[in-house]
């Protein structure tokens, strides 16, 4: 499994943090989920607007194939950032997460 981590800083003075999360969930999530190799996403944000988005991919090829999507997604949120987001990719060596989708 591979992960892309995007570190971000939302301008919480000009933008409602919860509205940004909802915009991601309602506007971009389905497109991300439709990508081959998609295995999940975590979005973490504190009240000050600092946060990260971590997407999980089954293999490195799937992660690499979505680099353009990640860049376009970041660009579509440009107006809400205090600074340009940073992006890194990692191989996931260990995970222990509970499936939040139910089942």
Secondary structure, DSSP 4 states (H G I P E B T S, - for coil): -EEEEEEEEB-TTTS-HHHHHHHHHHHTHHHHHTSTTEEEEEEEE-TTSEEEEEEEESSHHHHHHTHHHHHHHHHHTGGGBSS--EEEEEE--------TT--
